[in-house]
Amino acid sequence: MVKNANPRCASSEQGRLPASVVPQDAQGGPGSGDVMSELVQYRNVVFDSGRWAQFPFRSDDIVISTPPKSGTTWVQTICGMLVLDAVAFERPLAEISPWLDMQTNDLGTVIAALQAEHHRRFIKTHTPLDGVPSVEGVTYICVGRDPRDVALSFQHHWSNLDAEAFMGARAKAVGLDDLAELGPPPVLPDDPLERFRLWVDAEPNSFIGPALVDVLHHLDTFWSRRHDPRVVLFHYSDLLADLPGEIRRLANVLAVDVTEDRIERFAAAASFTNMKEHADALVPDVGNRIWHSNEAFFHRGGNGQWRELLGEADLRHYEQRVADLVGPDVAAWAHGGWSGSHGAVTAVL
């Protein structure tokens, strides 16, 4: 039986779901795959990872799986530039690269649109790796970010969500009959420091947005399979430190030939300033108009905002909580990326 999460949380409770995915080759016909016989199901009011079980994969698909507010749209945009060889797209990014398991759009319509694509597909999800079918040839990309910045960025993100528009889109796409089953929302304090403290100590699936335990679990599902050639880890800090270099690395991962001149042009187009200026074309689910401000979706675009909020005692408690949840290697990468020098936890880990 699948356990259900709080309907207004972006984290989720977990259950077990048989995978029934039919892998396809790059042209959309039957292909071979190593689909997992059993997946963890992540379900809440926002998304339902069970939708993946109905998705017909192609062997060259790209799945971009991140905790929310970790650089998802950034990497989607870069993937689009590499796949389509363009610095701007003819359609909104949300149409080209949909969030497949988000429950504001009819699944059949989303799948039909993806099956109609002739280019290599790149698909967004906030489902951890153990909830997405594992298919031969598919590339699975994770993007990590310092969880402290994820927490504060999500607070702003949540305030920018038009809840009425969101629930209207959900009602139209999947209905609202399951809300009673999913349960009431948590009551959170207005004070950002108190919310952060609750986020640190929250149990899985009990917070509005991914709690610390949920963020680290998501990253750990990728870290534990980091030696699989299909599984690739990127980090927000590394993208900030060397965007052209990370675009080059992603091009190599995807086996896309790209000149240095194109890399520089892509990096300029993928800058925070440029993406914020083109927010109407890049924000998620733009067709349902669920944001109070599309431009505000791109908030600050940096790291370390938690330094303005947290004192030494809160940081010590946070560091101990991280150490209790994951091993030191996962923790170091989660906070510093591959370069390891941008906001890493230093006191305990």
Contacts in CASP RR format, 6 or more apart in sequence:
PFRMAT RR
TARGET T0000
AUTHOR 0000-0000-0000
METHOD contacts of the structure
MODEL  1
MVKNANPRCASSEQGRLPASVVPQDAQGGPGSGDVMSELVQYRNVVFDSG
RWAQFPFRSDDIVISTPPKSGTTWVQTICGMLVLDAVAFERPLAEISPWL
DMQTNDLGTVIAALQAEHHRRFIKTHTPLDGVPSVEGVTYICVGRDPRDV
ALSFQHHWSNLDAEAFMGARAKAVGLDDLAELGPPPVLPDDPLERFRLWV
DAEPNSFIGPALVDVLHHLDTFWSRRHDPRVVLFHYSDLLADLPGEIRRL
ANVLAVDVTEDRIERFAAAASFTNMKEHADALVPDVGNRIWHSNEAFFHR
GGNGQWRELLGEADLRHYEQRVADLVGPDVAAWAHGGWSGSHGAVTAVL
1 15 0 8 1.000
2 15 0 8 1.000
2 16 0 8 1.000
2 17 0 8 1.000
2 41 0 8 1.000
2 43 0 8 1.000
3 13 0 8 1.000
3 14 0 8 1.000
3 15 0 8 1.000
4 13 0 8 1.000
4 43 0 8 1.000
4 44 0 8 1.000
4 178 0 8 1.000
4 181 0 8 1.000
4 182 0 8 1.000
4 183 0 8 1.000
5 11 0 8 1.000
5 12 0 8 1.000
5 13 0 8 1.000
5 42 0 8 1.000
5 43 0 8 1.000
5 44 0 8 1.000
5 45 0 8 1.000
5 182 0 8 1.000
5 205 0 8 1.000
6 44 0 8 1.000
6 45 0 8 1.000
6 182 0 8 1.000
6 183 0 8 1.000
6 184 0 8 1.000
6 185 0 8 1.000
6 186 0 8 1.000
6 205 0 8 1.000
6 206 0 8 1.000
6 208 0 8 1.000
7 44 0 8 1.000
7 45 0 8 1.000
7 178 0 8 1.000
7 179 0 8 1.000
7 182 0 8 1.000
7 183 0 8 1.000
7 185 0 8 1.000
8 44 0 8 1.000
8 45 0 8 1.000
8 185 0 8 1.000
8 186 0 8 1.000
8 208 0 8 1.000
9 44 0 8 1.000
9 45 0 8 1.000
9 46 0 8 1.000
9 185 0 8 1.000
9 186 0 8 1.000
9 205 0 8 1.000
9 206 0 8 1.000
9 207 0 8 1.000
9 208 0 8 1.000
9 209 0 8 1.000
10 44 0 8 1.000
10 46 0 8 1.000
10 47 0 8 1.000
10 68 0 8 1.000
10 126 0 8 1.000
10 154 0 8 1.000
10 208 0 8 1.000
10 209 0 8 1.000
10 210 0 8 1.000
11 44 0 8 1.000
11 204 0 8 1.000
11 205 0 8 1.000
11 206 0 8 1.000
11 207 0 8 1.000
11 209 0 8 1.000
11 210 0 8 1.000
11 211 0 8 1.000
11 214 0 8 1.000
12 42 0 8 1.000
12 43 0 8 1.000
12 44 0 8 1.000
12 47 0 8 1.000
12 49 0 8 1.000
12 205 0 8 1.000
12 214 0 8 1.000
13 42 0 8 1.000
13 43 0 8 1.000
13 44 0 8 1.000
13 204 0 8 1.000
13 205 0 8 1.000
14 40 0 8 1.000
14 41 0 8 1.000
14 42 0 8 1.000
14 204 0 8 1.000
14 205 0 8 1.000
15 40 0 8 1.000
15 41 0 8 1.000
16 38 0 8 1.000
16 39 0 8 1.000
16 40 0 8 1.000
16 41 0 8 1.000
17 38 0 8 1.000
17 39 0 8 1.000
17 40 0 8 1.000
17 41 0 8 1.000
17 49 0 8 1.000
17 50 0 8 1.000
17 53 0 8 1.000
17 131 0 8 1.000
18 37 0 8 1.000
18 38 0 8 1.000
18 39 0 8 1.000
18 53 0 8 1.000
19 35 0 8 1.000
19 36 0 8 1.000
19 37 0 8 1.000
19 38 0 8 1.000
19 39 0 8 1.000
19 52 0 8 1.000
19 53 0 8 1.000
19 133 0 8 1.000
20 53 0 8 1.000
20 54 0 8 1.000
21 35 0 8 1.000
21 52 0 8 1.000
21 53 0 8 1.000
21 54 0 8 1.000
21 55 0 8 1.000
21 56 0 8 1.000
21 57 0 8 1.000
21 133 0 8 1.000
21 135 0 8 1.000
22 30 0 8 1.000
22 56 0 8 1.000
22 57 0 8 1.000
23 30 0 8 1.000
23 31 0 8 1.000
23 32 0 8 1.000
23 33 0 8 1.000
23 35 0 8 1.000
23 56 0 8 1.000
23 57 0 8 1.000
23 58 0 8 1.000
23 59 0 8 1.000
23 133 0 8 1.000
23 135 0 8 1.000
23 136 0 8 1.000
24 30 0 8 1.000
24 31 0 8 1.000
24 56 0 8 1.000
24 57 0 8 1.000
24 58 0 8 1.000
24 59 0 8 1.000
25 31 0 8 1.000
25 58 0 8 1.000
25 59 0 8 1.000
26 58 0 8 1.000
26 59 0 8 1.000
26 60 0 8 1.000
26 120 0 8 1.000
27 58 0 8 1.000
28 56 0 8 1.000
28 58 0 8 1.000
28 115 0 8 1.000
29 58 0 8 1.000
31 59 0 8 1.000
32 136 0 8 1.000
33 59 0 8 1.000
33 135 0 8 1.000
33 136 0 8 1.000
33 137 0 8 1.000
34 134 0 8 1.000
34 135 0 8 1.000
34 136 0 8 1.000
35 133 0 8 1.000
35 134 0 8 1.000
35 135 0 8 1.000
36 133 0 8 1.000
36 134 0 8 1.000
39 49 0 8 1.000
39 50 0 8 1.000
39 52 0 8 1.000
39 53 0 8 1.000
39 130 0 8 1.000
39 131 0 8 1.000
39 132 0 8 1.000
39 133 0 8 1.000
40 49 0 8 1.000
40 128 0 8 1.000
40 130 0 8 1.000
40 131 0 8 1.000
41 48 0 8 1.000
41 49 0 8 1.000
41 50 0 8 1.000
41 131 0 8 1.000
42 48 0 8 1.000
42 49 0 8 1.000
42 127 0 8 1.000
42 128 0 8 1.000
42 131 0 8 1.000
43 49 0 8 1.000
43 50 0 8 1.000
43 182 0 8 1.000
44 182 0 8 1.000
44 205 0 8 1.000
45 103 0 8 1.000
45 170 0 8 1.000
45 179 0 8 1.000
45 182 0 8 1.000
46 102 0 8 1.000
46 103 0 8 1.000
47 99 0 8 1.000
47 101 0 8 1.000
47 102 0 8 1.000
47 103 0 8 1.000
47 125 0 8 1.000
47 126 0 8 1.000
47 127 0 8 1.000
48 101 0 8 1.000
48 103 0 8 1.000
48 174 0 8 1.000
49 101 0 8 1.000
49 125 0 8 1.000
49 127 0 8 1.000
49 131 0 8 1.000
49 132 0 8 1.000
50 101 0 8 1.000
51 100 0 8 1.000
51 101 0 8 1.000
51 107 0 8 1.000
52 100 0 8 1.000
52 101 0 8 1.000
52 125 0 8 1.000
52 127 0 8 1.000
52 131 0 8 1.000
52 132 0 8 1.000
52 133 0 8 1.000
53 133 0 8 1.000
54 107 0 8 1.000
54 108 0 8 1.000
54 111 0 8 1.000
55 100 0 8 1.000
55 111 0 8 1.000
55 114 0 8 1.000
55 133 0 8 1.000
56 111 0 8 1.000
56 115 0 8 1.000
57 133 0 8 1.000
57 135 0 8 1.000
57 138 0 8 1.000
58 121 0 8 1.000
59 135 0 8 1.000
59 136 0 8 1.000
59 137 0 8 1.000
59 138 0 8 1.000
60 120 0 8 1.000
60 121 0 8 1.000
60 137 0 8 1.000
60 138 0 8 1.000
60 139 0 8 1.000
61 120 0 8 1.000
61 121 0 8 1.000
61 122 0 8 1.000
61 123 0 8 1.000
61 135 0 8 1.000
61 137 0 8 1.000
61 138 0 8 1.000
61 139 0 8 1.000
62 79 0 8 1.000
62 83 0 8 1.000
62 120 0 8 1.000
62 121 0 8 1.000
62 122 0 8 1.000
62 123 0 8 1.000
62 138 0 8 1.000
62 139 0 8 1.000
62 141 0 8 1.000
62 254 0 8 1.000
63 122 0 8 1.000
63 123 0 8 1.000
63 125 0 8 1.000
63 132 0 8 1.000
63 138 0 8 1.000
63 139 0 8 1.000
63 140 0 8 1.000
63 141 0 8 1.000
64 72 0 8 1.000
64 75 0 8 1.000
64 76 0 8 1.000
64 79 0 8 1.000
64 97 0 8 1.000
64 122 0 8 1.000
64 123 0 8 1.000
64 124 0 8 1.000
64 125 0 8 1.000
64 141 0 8 1.000
64 143 0 8 1.000
65 125 0 8 1.000
65 126 0 8 1.000
65 127 0 8 1.000
65 128 0 8 1.000
65 129 0 8 1.000
65 132 0 8 1.000
65 140 0 8 1.000
65 141 0 8 1.000
65 142 0 8 1.000
65 218 0 8 1.000
65 222 0 8 1.000
66 72 0 8 1.000
66 75 0 8 1.000
66 126 0 8 1.000
66 142 0 8 1.000
66 143 0 8 1.000
66 144 0 8 1.000
66 218 0 8 1.000
67 126 0 8 1.000
67 144 0 8 1.000
67 145 0 8 1.000
67 147 0 8 1.000
67 150 0 8 1.000
67 210 0 8 1.000
67 214 0 8 1.000
67 215 0 8 1.000
67 218 0 8 1.000
67 219 0 8 1.000
68 126 0 8 1.000
68 150 0 8 1.000
68 154 0 8 1.000
68 157 0 8 1.000
68 209 0 8 1.000
68 210 0 8 1.000
69 145 0 8 1.000
69 149 0 8 1.000
69 150 0 8 1.000
69 153 0 8 1.000
69 154 0 8 1.000
69 157 0 8 1.000
70 143 0 8 1.000
70 144 0 8 1.000
70 145 0 8 1.000
70 150 0 8 1.000
70 215 0 8 1.000
70 236 0 8 1.000
71 143 0 8 1.000
71 144 0 8 1.000
71 145 0 8 1.000
71 236 0 8 1.000
71 239 0 8 1.000
72 124 0 8 1.000
72 126 0 8 1.000
72 143 0 8 1.000
72 284 0 8 1.000
73 93 0 8 1.000
73 275 0 8 1.000
73 282 0 8 1.000
73 283 0 8 1.000
73 284 0 8 1.000
73 297 0 8 1.000
74 143 0 8 1.000
74 236 0 8 1.000
74 239 0 8 1.000
74 270 0 8 1.000
74 275 0 8 1.000
75 141 0 8 1.000
75 143 0 8 1.000
75 234 0 8 1.000
75 239 0 8 1.000
75 250 0 8 1.000
76 93 0 8 1.000
76 97 0 8 1.000
76 122 0 8 1.000
76 124 0 8 1.000
77 93 0 8 1.000
77 269 0 8 1.000
77 270 0 8 1.000
77 275 0 8 1.000
77 282 0 8 1.000
78 246 0 8 1.000
78 247 0 8 1.000
78 250 0 8 1.000
78 266 0 8 1.000
78 270 0 8 1.000
79 97 0 8 1.000
79 122 0 8 1.000
79 141 0 8 1.000
79 250 0 8 1.000
79 254 0 8 1.000
80 86 0 8 1.000
80 89 0 8 1.000
80 93 0 8 1.000
80 96 0 8 1.000
80 97 0 8 1.000
80 122 0 8 1.000
81 87 0 8 1.000
81 247 0 8 1.000
81 266 0 8 1.000
81 269 0 8 1.000
81 270 0 8 1.000
82 247 0 8 1.000
82 250 0 8 1.000
82 251 0 8 1.000
82 254 0 8 1.000
82 256 0 8 1.000
82 258 0 8 1.000
82 266 0 8 1.000
83 119 0 8 1.000
83 120 0 8 1.000
83 122 0 8 1.000
83 254 0 8 1.000
83 256 0 8 1.000
84 96 0 8 1.000
84 119 0 8 1.000
85 258 0 8 1.000
85 262 0 8 1.000
87 265 0 8 1.000
87 266 0 8 1.000
87 268 0 8 1.000
87 269 0 8 1.000
88 269 0 8 1.000
88 278 0 8 1.000
88 281 0 8 1.000
89 96 0 8 1.000
89 281 0 8 1.000
92 280 0 8 1.000
92 281 0 8 1.000
92 282 0 8 1.000
92 286 0 8 1.000
92 287 0 8 1.000
93 281 0 8 1.000
93 282 0 8 1.000
93 283 0 8 1.000
94 283 0 8 1.000
94 284 0 8 1.000
94 285 0 8 1.000
94 286 0 8 1.000
94 287 0 8 1.000
95 113 0 8 1.000
96 117 0 8 1.000
96 122 0 8 1.000
97 121 0 8 1.000
97 122 0 8 1.000
97 123 0 8 1.000
97 124 0 8 1.000
98 105 0 8 1.000
98 110 0 8 1.000
98 113 0 8 1.000
98 114 0 8 1.000
98 123 0 8 1.000
98 124 0 8 1.000
99 124 0 8 1.000
99 125 0 8 1.000
99 126 0 8 1.000
99 284 0 8 1.000
99 285 0 8 1.000
100 107 0 8 1.000
100 110 0 8 1.000
100 111 0 8 1.000
100 114 0 8 1.000
100 123 0 8 1.000
100 124 0 8 1.000
100 125 0 8 1.000
101 125 0 8 1.000
101 126 0 8 1.000
101 127 0 8 1.000
102 284 0 8 1.000
102 285 0 8 1.000
103 170 0 8 1.000
103 173 0 8 1.000
103 174 0 8 1.000
104 166 0 8 1.000
104 169 0 8 1.000
104 170 0 8 1.000
104 173 0 8 1.000
104 285 0 8 1.000
104 288 0 8 1.000
104 290 0 8 1.000
105 169 0 8 1.000
105 173 0 8 1.000
105 285 0 8 1.000
105 288 0 8 1.000
106 173 0 8 1.000
106 174 0 8 1.000
114 121 0 8 1.000
114 123 0 8 1.000
120 254 0 8 1.000
124 284 0 8 1.000
125 132 0 8 1.000
126 210 0 8 1.000
126 218 0 8 1.000
128 217 0 8 1.000
128 218 0 8 1.000
128 221 0 8 1.000
128 222 0 8 1.000
129 140 0 8 1.000
129 142 0 8 1.000
129 218 0 8 1.000
129 221 0 8 1.000
129 222 0 8 1.000
129 225 0 8 1.000
129 231 0 8 1.000
130 221 0 8 1.000
132 140 0 8 1.000
134 140 0 8 1.000
134 230 0 8 1.000
137 230 0 8 1.000
138 230 0 8 1.000
139 230 0 8 1.000
139 232 0 8 1.000
139 253 0 8 1.000
139 254 0 8 1.000
140 222 0 8 1.000
140 230 0 8 1.000
140 231 0 8 1.000
140 232 0 8 1.000
141 232 0 8 1.000
141 233 0 8 1.000
141 234 0 8 1.000
141 250 0 8 1.000
141 253 0 8 1.000
142 218 0 8 1.000
142 219 0 8 1.000
142 222 0 8 1.000
142 231 0 8 1.000
142 232 0 8 1.000
142 233 0 8 1.000
142 234 0 8 1.000
143 233 0 8 1.000
143 234 0 8 1.000
143 235 0 8 1.000
143 236 0 8 1.000
144 219 0 8 1.000
144 233 0 8 1.000
144 234 0 8 1.000
144 235 0 8 1.000
144 236 0 8 1.000
144 334 0 8 1.000
144 337 0 8 1.000
145 235 0 8 1.000
145 236 0 8 1.000
145 237 0 8 1.000
145 303 0 8 1.000
146 236 0 8 1.000
146 237 0 8 1.000
146 303 0 8 1.000
146 304 0 8 1.000
146 306 0 8 1.000
146 334 0 8 1.000
146 335 0 8 1.000
146 336 0 8 1.000
146 342 0 8 1.000
146 343 0 8 1.000
147 212 0 8 1.000
147 215 0 8 1.000
147 216 0 8 1.000
147 322 0 8 1.000
147 334 0 8 1.000
147 335 0 8 1.000
148 196 0 8 1.000
148 304 0 8 1.000
148 306 0 8 1.000
148 310 0 8 1.000
148 318 0 8 1.000
149 236 0 8 1.000
149 302 0 8 1.000
149 303 0 8 1.000
149 304 0 8 1.000
149 305 0 8 1.000
149 306 0 8 1.000
150 210 0 8 1.000
150 215 0 8 1.000
151 196 0 8 1.000
151 199 0 8 1.000
151 212 0 8 1.000
151 306 0 8 1.000
152 192 0 8 1.000
152 196 0 8 1.000
152 305 0 8 1.000
152 306 0 8 1.000
152 309 0 8 1.000
153 299 0 8 1.000
153 300 0 8 1.000
153 305 0 8 1.000
154 209 0 8 1.000
154 210 0 8 1.000
155 192 0 8 1.000
155 195 0 8 1.000
156 296 0 8 1.000
156 299 0 8 1.000
157 297 0 8 1.000
157 299 0 8 1.000
158 208 0 8 1.000
158 209 0 8 1.000
160 291 0 8 1.000
160 292 0 8 1.000
160 293 0 8 1.000
160 296 0 8 1.000
160 297 0 8 1.000
161 290 0 8 1.000
161 291 0 8 1.000
161 292 0 8 1.000
162 289 0 8 1.000
162 290 0 8 1.000
162 291 0 8 1.000
162 292 0 8 1.000
165 288 0 8 1.000
165 289 0 8 1.000
165 290 0 8 1.000
166 288 0 8 1.000
166 290 0 8 1.000
167 176 0 8 1.000
169 285 0 8 1.000
169 288 0 8 1.000
169 290 0 8 1.000
170 176 0 8 1.000
185 208 0 8 1.000
186 206 0 8 1.000
186 207 0 8 1.000
186 208 0 8 1.000
188 195 0 8 1.000
188 198 0 8 1.000
188 208 0 8 1.000
189 195 0 8 1.000
189 198 0 8 1.000
192 309 0 8 1.000
193 309 0 8 1.000
193 310 0 8 1.000
193 314 0 8 1.000
196 306 0 8 1.000
196 309 0 8 1.000
196 310 0 8 1.000
196 314 0 8 1.000
197 314 0 8 1.000
197 317 0 8 1.000
198 207 0 8 1.000
199 207 0 8 1.000
199 211 0 8 1.000
199 212 0 8 1.000
200 211 0 8 1.000
200 212 0 8 1.000
200 314 0 8 1.000
200 317 0 8 1.000
200 318 0 8 1.000
200 321 0 8 1.000
201 321 0 8 1.000
202 211 0 8 1.000
202 212 0 8 1.000
202 213 0 8 1.000
203 211 0 8 1.000
203 213 0 8 1.000
204 211 0 8 1.000
204 213 0 8 1.000
204 214 0 8 1.000
204 217 0 8 1.000
205 211 0 8 1.000
205 214 0 8 1.000
207 214 0 8 1.000
210 218 0 8 1.000
212 318 0 8 1.000
212 321 0 8 1.000
212 322 0 8 1.000
212 325 0 8 1.000
213 325 0 8 1.000
215 334 0 8 1.000
216 322 0 8 1.000
216 325 0 8 1.000
216 326 0 8 1.000
216 330 0 8 1.000
216 331 0 8 1.000
216 334 0 8 1.000
217 325 0 8 1.000
219 326 0 8 1.000
219 330 0 8 1.000
219 333 0 8 1.000
219 334 0 8 1.000
220 326 0 8 1.000
220 330 0 8 1.000
222 231 0 8 1.000
222 233 0 8 1.000
223 233 0 8 1.000
223 329 0 8 1.000
223 330 0 8 1.000
223 333 0 8 1.000
225 231 0 8 1.000
226 233 0 8 1.000
232 250 0 8 1.000
232 253 0 8 1.000
233 333 0 8 1.000
233 338 0 8 1.000
234 246 0 8 1.000
234 249 0 8 1.000
234 250 0 8 1.000
235 333 0 8 1.000
235 336 0 8 1.000
235 337 0 8 1.000
235 338 0 8 1.000
235 339 0 8 1.000
236 302 0 8 1.000
236 303 0 8 1.000
237 303 0 8 1.000
237 336 0 8 1.000
237 337 0 8 1.000
237 339 0 8 1.000
237 340 0 8 1.000
237 342 0 8 1.000
237 343 0 8 1.000
238 246 0 8 1.000
238 337 0 8 1.000
238 338 0 8 1.000
238 339 0 8 1.000
238 342 0 8 1.000
239 246 0 8 1.000
240 302 0 8 1.000
240 303 0 8 1.000
240 342 0 8 1.000
241 339 0 8 1.000
241 342 0 8 1.000
243 267 0 8 1.000
243 270 0 8 1.000
243 271 0 8 1.000
244 263 0 8 1.000
244 264 0 8 1.000
244 267 0 8 1.000
245 263 0 8 1.000
247 258 0 8 1.000
247 263 0 8 1.000
247 266 0 8 1.000
247 267 0 8 1.000
247 270 0 8 1.000
248 258 0 8 1.000
248 263 0 8 1.000
251 257 0 8 1.000
251 258 0 8 1.000
251 263 0 8 1.000
258 266 0 8 1.000
268 274 0 8 1.000
272 298 0 8 1.000
272 301 0 8 1.000
272 302 0 8 1.000
275 282 0 8 1.000
275 298 0 8 1.000
276 295 0 8 1.000
276 298 0 8 1.000
279 294 0 8 1.000
279 295 0 8 1.000
279 297 0 8 1.000
279 298 0 8 1.000
280 286 0 8 1.000
280 294 0 8 1.000
283 291 0 8 1.000
283 294 0 8 1.000
283 297 0 8 1.000
284 297 0 8 1.000
286 294 0 8 1.000
291 297 0 8 1.000
303 342 0 8 1.000
303 343 0 8 1.000
304 343 0 8 1.000
310 318 0 8 1.000
315 347 0 8 1.000
316 347 0 8 1.000
316 348 0 8 1.000
318 345 0 8 1.000
319 345 0 8 1.000
319 347 0 8 1.000
319 348 0 8 1.000
319 349 0 8 1.000
320 348 0 8 1.000
322 331 0 8 1.000
322 334 0 8 1.000
322 345 0 8 1.000
322 348 0 8 1.000
322 349 0 8 1.000
323 331 0 8 1.000
323 348 0 8 1.000
323 349 0 8 1.000
326 334 0 8 1.000
328 349 0 8 1.000
331 345 0 8 1.000
331 349 0 8 1.000
332 340 0 8 1.000
332 344 0 8 1.000
332 345 0 8 1.000
332 349 0 8 1.000
333 340 0 8 1.000
335 343 0 8 1.000
335 344 0 8 1.000
335 345 0 8 1.000
335 349 0 8 1.000
336 342 0 8 1.000
336 343 0 8 1.000
336 344 0 8 1.000
337 344 0 8 1.000
END
